[in-house]
Amino acid sequence: MVKKARFKKKQLILFIVNALLIIGVVICLIIYKSTASALNTQDAAKRWAGTSELNYTQLSCFIDKAAAPSLETIHSFASTVNESLVAASLEAPINGSLWTQAYSSETTLQVSGDYGSADATVWGVGGDFFLFHPLILRAGSYIADDDFMDDRVVIDEDLAWRTYGSIDIVGLSVTINGQPYQIAGVVSREDDSFSTKSYQGGPRLYMSYSALAKINPEAPITCYEIVMPNPVSSFALGVIQENFLKEQQENNTAEVVENTGRFTVEPIIHVLTNFNERTLQEDGIAYPYWENAARLVENQLAWTLLCGFIFSLFPLGCLIYLIVKEIKHVKHYLKKFKKSI
């Protein structure tokens, strides 16, 4: 009786331990799913594809300032992308496009309004920038490449309060280097913890790259982003690597990241197994805050995946033990059955 009671107690303890560990695995899965969907800067391919049956992927190029491409290089690459899609028998719809792009340059400028001024982080943007970075509009609208004039800007709430003491300021102007720029819209910053941690700058302003180039003709394009069809694995990546910034990549002055699917399990396992090398950045590439936020997400996903794996080891071991035991029991029963026959 005593042995039987001890056996039942051990079984109960094993059951509780396994139950707690399985709950831990479930919590890790929930955290993983929630974390993987935290950044909308990684989902541009999904937004662009809409209901299309084509497989799309998003890629980002981060470039050292000293090796920054010119606008001519970007326009030339656009022709290459079109040629590659035609060669792959992918035709664009009438008055439409199968792909889109964005590029940006970052600097700091003083911005003044009627009630104050501030040093702001200024992005000169081109292409479909706000598809890749869908900041929430609090008032007004975004700026776009097809704007008739390039004297319109988008500012964040912080800069709106510092220059006017309000966010209801669409149509008013801010001054940069003595030049007025009309406020097209006011946006709020990303509120996820990863973007908040990675952005250490002040208030933000977005203007067309052509407008920034007038202020600073040497403004380097340090980030290029593209969404395009990916009919077979690595098709889009190959187009980028073979035709855009090839020399920079060979000299380690540019890096290409495939955003689509980067938070799935296989890439995160790669992050986990190369964690030490990942922290050693020997090149001079400075990532924008949204890429730093994505790398923070990858780090957290790696640790979450590792914790989930560790939690699952003991229940998995117990399951294997029970299966082996049951197989032995079945074999023993079959052996006895044969003898009885």
ChimeraX attribute file (.defattr): number of C-alpha atoms within 10 A of each C-alpha:
attribute: neighborCount
match mode: 1-to-1
recipient: residues
	/A:1	6
	/A:2	7
	/A:3	8
	/A:4	9
	/A:5	10
	/A:6	11
	/A:7	12
	/A:8	12
	/A:9	12
	/A:10	12
	/A:11	12
	/A:12	12
	/A:13	12
	/A:14	15
	/A:15	13
	/A:16	12
	/A:17	14
	/A:18	20
	/A:19	13
	/A:20	14
	/A:21	19
	/A:22	19
	/A:23	15
	/A:24	17
	/A:25	20
	/A:26	15
	/A:27	14
	/A:28	21
	/A:29	16
	/A:30	13
	/A:31	15
	/A:32	22
	/A:33	14
	/A:34	11
	/A:35	18
	/A:36	20
	/A:37	13
	/A:38	17
	/A:39	19
	/A:40	17
	/A:41	20
	/A:42	25
	/A:43	19
	/A:44	24
	/A:45	24
	/A:46	17
	/A:47	13
	/A:48	19
	/A:49	18
	/A:50	9
	/A:51	8
	/A:52	9
	/A:53	7
	/A:54	14
	/A:55	14
	/A:56	22
	/A:57	28
	/A:58	28
	/A:59	21
	/A:60	22
	/A:61	21
	/A:62	21
	/A:63	26
	/A:64	21
	/A:65	19
	/A:66	13
	/A:67	19
	/A:68	21
	/A:69	19
	/A:70	13
	/A:71	15
	/A:72	9
	/A:73	12
	/A:74	18
	/A:75	10
	/A:76	13
	/A:77	17
	/A:78	16
	/A:79	10
	/A:80	16
	/A:81	19
	/A:82	17
	/A:83	13
	/A:84	15
	/A:85	21
	/A:86	12
	/A:87	10
	/A:88	14
	/A:89	9
	/A:90	15
	/A:91	13
	/A:92	13
	/A:93	8
	/A:94	6
	/A:95	5
	/A:96	8
	/A:97	11
	/A:98	18
	/A:99	20
	/A:100	19
	/A:101	20
	/A:102	20
	/A:103	22
	/A:104	23
	/A:105	23
	/A:106	19
	/A:107	13
	/A:108	15
	/A:109	17
	/A:110	13
	/A:111	25
	/A:112	22
	/A:113	20
	/A:114	13
	/A:115	11
	/A:116	15
	/A:117	19
	/A:118	17
	/A:119	15
	/A:120	22
	/A:121	18
	/A:122	24
	/A:123	22
	/A:124	23
	/A:125	26
	/A:126	22
	/A:127	20
	/A:128	17
	/A:129	24
	/A:130	17
	/A:131	19
	/A:132	23
	/A:133	17
	/A:134	14
	/A:135	17
	/A:136	15
	/A:137	17
	/A:138	14
	/A:139	18
	/A:140	17
	/A:141	16
	/A:142	22
	/A:143	23
	/A:144	19
	/A:145	15
	/A:146	8
	/A:147	10
	/A:148	8
	/A:149	10
	/A:150	18
	/A:151	19
	/A:152	23
	/A:153	26
	/A:154	28
	/A:155	25
	/A:156	22
	/A:157	24
	/A:158	21
	/A:159	29
	/A:160	28
	/A:161	18
	/A:162	19
	/A:163	22
	/A:164	19
	/A:165	16
	/A:166	12
	/A:167	21
	/A:168	16
	/A:169	19
	/A:170	18
	/A:171	13
	/A:172	14
	/A:173	21
	/A:174	24
	/A:175	16
	/A:176	15
	/A:177	10
	/A:178	9
	/A:179	10
	/A:180	16
	/A:181	20
	/A:182	17
	/A:183	26
	/A:184	21
	/A:185	25
	/A:186	27
	/A:187	24
	/A:188	15
	/A:189	17
	/A:190	17
	/A:191	10
	/A:192	12
	/A:193	13
	/A:194	21
	/A:195	21
	/A:196	14
	/A:197	12
	/A:198	17
	/A:199	15
	/A:200	9
	/A:201	11
	/A:202	14
	/A:203	21
	/A:204	24
	/A:205	24
	/A:206	25
	/A:207	25
	/A:208	25
	/A:209	25
	/A:210	18
	/A:211	18
	/A:212	22
	/A:213	14
	/A:214	10
	/A:215	14
	/A:216	12
	/A:217	10
	/A:218	11
	/A:219	20
	/A:220	23
	/A:221	25
	/A:222	23
	/A:223	25
	/A:224	23
	/A:225	23
	/A:226	24
	/A:227	27
	/A:228	24
	/A:229	19
	/A:230	17
	/A:231	15
	/A:232	10
	/A:233	10
	/A:234	12
	/A:235	16
	/A:236	23
	/A:237	18
	/A:238	11
	/A:239	15
	/A:240	20
	/A:241	16
	/A:242	10
	/A:243	13
	/A:244	20
	/A:245	23
	/A:246	14
	/A:247	14
	/A:248	17
	/A:249	16
	/A:250	11
	/A:251	11
	/A:252	16
	/A:253	20
	/A:254	24
	/A:255	19
	/A:256	18
	/A:257	14
	/A:258	17
	/A:259	21
	/A:260	17
	/A:261	15
	/A:262	17
	/A:263	22
	/A:264	14
	/A:265	14
	/A:266	11
	/A:267	14
	/A:268	23
	/A:269	18
	/A:270	11
	/A:271	20
	/A:272	18
	/A:273	12
	/A:274	11
	/A:275	13
	/A:276	9
	/A:277	9
	/A:278	12
	/A:279	8
	/A:280	8
	/A:281	9
	/A:282	7
	/A:283	12
	/A:284	13
	/A:285	18
	/A:286	16
	/A:287	17
	/A:288	16
	/A:289	17
	/A:290	20
	/A:291	19
	/A:292	17
	/A:293	23
	/A:294	22
	/A:295	19
	/A:296	17
	/A:297	22
	/A:298	22
	/A:299	17
	/A:300	18
	/A:301	27
	/A:302	23
	/A:303	17
	/A:304	21
	/A:305	21
	/A:306	16
	/A:307	14
	/A:308	21
	/A:309	14
	/A:310	14
	/A:311	20
	/A:312	18
	/A:313	14
	/A:314	16
	/A:315	19
	/A:316	14
	/A:317	11
	/A:318	13
	/A:319	13
	/A:320	12
	/A:321	12
	/A:322	12
	/A:323	12
	/A:324	12
	/A:325	12
	/A:326	12
	/A:327	12
	/A:328	12
	/A:329	12
	/A:330	12
	/A:331	12
	/A:332	12
	/A:333	12
	/A:334	12
	/A:335	11
	/A:336	11
	/A:337	10
	/A:338	9
	/A:339	8
	/A:340	7
	/A:341	5
